[in-house]
């Protein structure tokens, strides 16, 4: 799954009220990117610091799908 497809999936789940955040932190030497996916009003929160943005977003979307029994 390529980054463009994953960003499209984030776009789809944001329509369900999901907050998605990707941050690059140039001050860190490792795990320079942070991915956060949260759905207010629920206990769902995915947050991970990483150097592998594509697989981390993929993991976040997968965890969202499992938590909410969806297939985005």
GROMACS elastic network, one bead per residue, 0.5 to 0.9 nm:
[ bonds ]
;  ai    aj funct       b0    kb
    1     4     6  0.83598   500
    1     5     6  0.64310   500
    1     6     6  0.68672   500
    1    54     6  0.79031   500
    1    55     6  0.86955   500
    1    58     6  0.79148   500
    2     5     6  0.54451   500
    2     6     6  0.63813   500
    2     7     6  0.87938   500
    2    54     6  0.70196   500
    3     6     6  0.50111   500
    3     7     6  0.60929   500
    3     8     6  0.85507   500
    3    53     6  0.82367   500
    3    54     6  0.57586   500
    3    57     6  0.84572   500
    4     7     6  0.51589   500
    4     8     6  0.62786   500
    4     9     6  0.87801   500
    5     8     6  0.50235   500
    5     9     6  0.63874   500
    5    10     6  0.88322   500
    6    10     6  0.63325   500
    6    11     6  0.85826   500
    6    54     6  0.75379   500
    6    57     6  0.68042   500
    6    58     6  0.67132   500
    6    61     6  0.81355   500
    7    11     6  0.61644   500
    7    12     6  0.86710   500
    7    57     6  0.83152   500
    8    12     6  0.63095   500
    8    13     6  0.88795   500
    9    13     6  0.63828   500
    9    14     6  0.86352   500
    9    61     6  0.74834   500
    9    72     6  0.63283   500
   10    13     6  0.52587   500
   10    14     6  0.61242   500
   10    15     6  0.89060   500
   10    18     6  0.84643   500
   10    20     6  0.70465   500
   10    37     6  0.87653   500
   10    57     6  0.84535   500
   10    61     6  0.73536   500
   10    72     6  0.87997   500
   11    14     6  0.52696   500
   11    15     6  0.69171   500
   11    20     6  0.87786   500
   12    15     6  0.56224   500
   12    16     6  0.75780   500
   12    72     6  0.73537   500
   13    16     6  0.52676   500
   13    17     6  0.72080   500
   13    18     6  0.59746   500
   13    19     6  0.86780   500
   13    20     6  0.88930   500
   13    61     6  0.85450   500
   13    64     6  0.87494   500
   13    72     6  0.73406   500
   14    17     6  0.51507   500
   14    19     6  0.62296   500
   14    20     6  0.72035   500
   14    39     6  0.87092   500
   15    18     6  0.68699   500
   16    39     6  0.81952   500
   17    38     6  0.88300   500
   17    39     6  0.62615   500
   17    40     6  0.72826   500
   18    37     6  0.68778   500
   18    38     6  0.56735   500
   18    40     6  0.69949   500
   19    36     6  0.78533   500
   19    37     6  0.57061   500
   19    38     6  0.51156   500
   19    39     6  0.60161   500
   19    40     6  0.76331   500
   20    35     6  0.75494   500
   20    36     6  0.56825   500
   20    38     6  0.64754   500
   20    39     6  0.87122   500
   21    34     6  0.77696   500
   21    35     6  0.58022   500
   21    36     6  0.50119   500
   21    37     6  0.64234   500
   21    38     6  0.87396   500
   22    33     6  0.70009   500
   22    34     6  0.56085   500
   22    36     6  0.64633   500
   22    37     6  0.88091   500
   22    53     6  0.87879   500
   23    32     6  0.81517   500
   23    33     6  0.54424   500
   23    34     6  0.50547   500
   23    35     6  0.66597   500
   23    36     6  0.86429   500
   24    32     6  0.56862   500
   24    34     6  0.65549   500
   25    28     6  0.59868   500
   25    29     6  0.89021   500
   25    31     6  0.84416   500
   25    33     6  0.60223   500
   25    34     6  0.78221   500
   26    29     6  0.75325   500
   26    32     6  0.63458   500
   26    33     6  0.86353   500
   27    32     6  0.77043   500
   28    31     6  0.69150   500
   28    32     6  0.54498   500
   28    33     6  0.88808   500
   29    32     6  0.65917   500
   30    33     6  0.85870   500
   30    49     6  0.88335   500
   30    50     6  0.75726   500
   30    51     6  0.67707   500
   31    34     6  0.75253   500
   31    48     6  0.88438   500
   31    49     6  0.52068   500
   31    52     6  0.81061   500
   32    49     6  0.68699   500
   32    50     6  0.61713   500
   32    51     6  0.58515   500
   33    48     6  0.82840   500
   33    49     6  0.55914   500
   33    50     6  0.52036   500
   33    51     6  0.59411   500
   33    52     6  0.79795   500
   33    53     6  0.69677   500
   34    47     6  0.70958   500
   34    48     6  0.56698   500
   34    50     6  0.61543   500
   34    51     6  0.85932   500
   34    53     6  0.82675   500
   34    56     6  0.89709   500
   35    46     6  0.76521   500
   35    47     6  0.55934   500
   35    48     6  0.54585   500
   35    49     6  0.65116   500
   35    50     6  0.78179   500
   35    53     6  0.77537   500
   35    56     6  0.71305   500
   35    57     6  0.68415   500
   35    60     6  0.80304   500
   36    45     6  0.73332   500
   36    46     6  0.55137   500
   36    48     6  0.66754   500
   36    49     6  0.88585   500
   36    57     6  0.88211   500
   36    60     6  0.80354   500
   37    44     6  0.81083   500
   37    45     6  0.59242   500
   37    46     6  0.50420   500
   37    47     6  0.65122   500
   37    57     6  0.88791   500
   37    60     6  0.68188   500
   37    61     6  0.83005   500
   37    64     6  0.82938   500
   38    42     6  0.83225   500
   38    43     6  0.83543   500
   38    44     6  0.58310   500
   38    46     6  0.63225   500
   38    47     6  0.83522   500
   38    64     6  0.89455   500
   39    42     6  0.58685   500
   39    43     6  0.75432   500
   39    44     6  0.58589   500
   39    45     6  0.69257   500
   40    43     6  0.77813   500
   40    44     6  0.78962   500
   40    45     6  0.89118   500
   41    44     6  0.86131   500
   42    45     6  0.84065   500
   44    64     6  0.76293   500
   44    67     6  0.73668   500
   44    68     6  0.89175   500
   45    64     6  0.86727   500
   46    59     6  0.89185   500
   46    60     6  0.60156   500
   46    61     6  0.89919   500
   46    63     6  0.76675   500
   46    64     6  0.80809   500
   47    60     6  0.79710   500
   48    56     6  0.72912   500
   48    60     6  0.86537   500
   49    52     6  0.89700   500
   49    56     6  0.85342   500
   50    53     6  0.65167   500
   50    56     6  0.70441   500
   51    56     6  0.86533   500
   52    55     6  0.58129   500
   52    56     6  0.61555   500
   52    57     6  0.87335   500
   53    56     6  0.51592   500
   53    57     6  0.61127   500
   53    58     6  0.84713   500
   54    57     6  0.54040   500
   54    58     6  0.61670   500
   54    59     6  0.86806   500
   55    59     6  0.60641   500
   55    60     6  0.85884   500
   56    60     6  0.61801   500
   56    61     6  0.86616   500
   57    61     6  0.61578   500
   57    62     6  0.84590   500
   58    61     6  0.52756   500
   58    62     6  0.61121   500
   58    63     6  0.86241   500
   59    62     6  0.50176   500
   59    63     6  0.60838   500
   59    64     6  0.85310   500
   60    63     6  0.51394   500
   60    64     6  0.61530   500
   60    65     6  0.86237   500
   61    65     6  0.61583   500
   61    66     6  0.86816   500
   61    72     6  0.75671   500
   62    65     6  0.50313   500
   62    66     6  0.62521   500
   62    67     6  0.85896   500
   62    71     6  0.82802   500
   62    72     6  0.83693   500
   63    66     6  0.50899   500
   63    67     6  0.60102   500
   63    68     6  0.85223   500
   64    67     6  0.51246   500
   64    68     6  0.60581   500
   64    69     6  0.79821   500
   64    70     6  0.77434   500
   64    71     6  0.88839   500
   64    72     6  0.87124   500
   65    68     6  0.53958   500
   65    69     6  0.53446   500
   65    71     6  0.54600   500
   65    72     6  0.65678   500
   66    70     6  0.66637   500
   66    71     6  0.81373   500
   67    70     6  0.79437   500
   68    71     6  0.88359   500
